[in-house]
Amino acid sequence: QVQLVESGGGLVQPGGSLRLSCAASGSIVSTYVMAWYRQAPGKQRDLVASVTSSGNTKYADSVKGRFTISRDNVKNTLYLQMNSLKPEDTAVYYCKALHIATLTASWGQGTQVTVSS
């Protein structure tokens, strides 16, 4: 099972940008669908964006055109570039790796993103 460690969260003003990273302990090439989720206080954990091993991406409607998910299969790292941030983007952001054969999911510990003036 792959281990995941997120980084890059913090406090940013509305309209600002952040780049989240998720480092995997093992190879994610060809074996995992990678995704970012977020959970705001008192709310459920929701899918933000996902990317397959072949690079196909999906986004939640709320982040389309503002966020970009990408993966570096050499560095075994997942990224989330977040632009034009809004206060409603405030949440803990989690990285998820879903093994495509076993459907086993691994989660990171989360990184806090706060958008506030």
C-alpha positions as CSV (number, residue, x, y, z in Angstrom):
1,Q,0.0,0.0,0.0
2,V,1.4,3.4,-1.0
3,Q,2.1,6.0,1.6
4,L,1.1,9.6,0.8
5,V,2.3,12.9,2.3
6,E,0.7,16.2,1.3
7,S,2.3,19.6,1.5
8,G,1.9,23.2,0.3
9,G,-1.2,24.3,2.2
10,G,-1.4,27.6,4.0
11,L,-3.2,30.9,4.4
12,V,-3.8,32.9,1.2
13,Q,-5.9,35.9,0.3
14,P,-8.9,35.7,-2.0
15,G,-7.7,35.7,-5.6
16,G,-4.4,34.2,-4.6
17,S,-2.8,30.9,-5.6
18,L,-1.4,27.8,-3.9
19,R,0.2,24.6,-5.2
20,L,-0.3,21.4,-3.3
21,S,2.0,18.4,-3.6
22,C,1.4,14.8,-2.6
23,A,4.5,12.6,-2.5
24,A,4.0,8.9,-2.8
25,S,6.3,6.3,-1.1
26,G,6.2,4.0,-4.1
27,S,5.7,4.0,-7.8
28,I,2.3,5.3,-8.9
29,V,3.0,4.6,-12.6
30,S,0.2,2.7,-14.3
31,T,-1.3,1.3,-11.1
32,Y,-3.1,4.2,-9.4
33,V,-5.8,6.7,-10.1
34,M,-4.8,9.8,-8.1
35,A,-7.1,12.4,-6.7
36,W,-7.6,15.4,-4.5
37,Y,-10.5,15.6,-2.1
38,R,-11.4,18.4,0.4
39,Q,-13.3,18.6,3.6
40,A,-14.6,21.8,5.1
41,P,-15.7,21.9,8.8
42,G,-19.0,20.2,9.4
43,K,-19.2,19.0,5.8
44,Q,-18.5,15.7,3.9
45,R,-15.3,15.0,2.1
46,D,-15.8,15.8,-1.6
47,L,-13.8,15.1,-4.8
48,V,-12.0,18.1,-6.2
49,A,-10.1,16.5,-9.1
50,S,-8.8,13.2,-10.3
51,V,-6.2,12.0,-12.9
52,T,-5.7,8.6,-14.4
53,S,-2.4,7.0,-15.2
54,S,-2.9,8.0,-18.8
55,G,-3.5,11.6,-17.8
56,N,-7.2,11.9,-18.2
57,T,-8.6,14.4,-15.7
58,K,-11.9,15.3,-14.1
59,Y,-12.9,18.3,-12.0
60,A,-15.6,19.3,-9.6
61,D,-17.8,22.0,-11.2
62,S,-16.8,24.4,-8.4
63,V,-13.1,24.4,-9.4
64,K,-13.2,24.0,-13.2
65,G,-11.1,26.7,-14.8
66,R,-9.3,27.5,-11.6
67,F,-7.6,24.3,-10.4
68,T,-5.3,22.0,-12.4
69,I,-4.4,18.5,-11.3
70,S,-1.2,16.9,-12.6
71,R,1.0,14.0,-11.8
72,D,4.8,13.3,-12.2
73,N,5.2,9.6,-12.6
74,V,9.0,9.9,-12.4
75,K,8.9,11.7,-9.1
76,N,5.8,9.8,-7.9
77,T,4.2,13.1,-7.0
78,L,0.7,14.5,-7.5
79,Y,0.0,18.2,-7.7
80,L,-2.9,20.6,-7.5
81,Q,-2.4,24.1,-8.8
82,M,-5.1,26.3,-7.3
83,N,-5.6,29.8,-8.8
84,S,-8.3,32.5,-8.1
85,L,-8.9,31.1,-4.7
86,K,-12.1,31.9,-2.9
87,P,-13.1,31.7,0.7
88,E,-15.3,28.8,0.0
89,D,-12.2,26.8,-1.1
90,T,-11.1,26.8,2.6
91,A,-10.8,23.1,3.7
92,V,-8.5,20.4,4.5
93,Y,-7.2,18.9,1.3
94,Y,-6.5,15.2,1.0
95,C,-4.6,13.2,-1.5
96,K,-5.9,9.8,-2.5
97,A,-4.4,6.9,-4.5
98,L,-6.8,4.2,-5.8
99,H,-5.2,1.0,-7.0
100,I,-6.8,0.2,-10.2
101,A,-6.7,-3.6,-9.8
102,T,-7.5,-4.1,-6.1
103,L,-9.5,-0.9,-5.6
104,T,-7.6,-0.4,-2.4
105,A,-7.5,3.3,-1.4
106,S,-4.7,5.1,0.4
107,W,-5.1,8.5,1.9
108,G,-2.7,11.2,3.0
109,Q,-2.9,13.0,6.3
110,G,-4.3,16.2,4.8
111,T,-3.1,19.8,4.4
112,Q,-5.1,22.9,5.5
113,V,-5.9,25.6,3.0
114,T,-7.4,28.8,4.3
115,V,-8.6,31.5,2.0
116,S,-9.2,34.7,3.9
117,S,-8.4,38.4,3.9
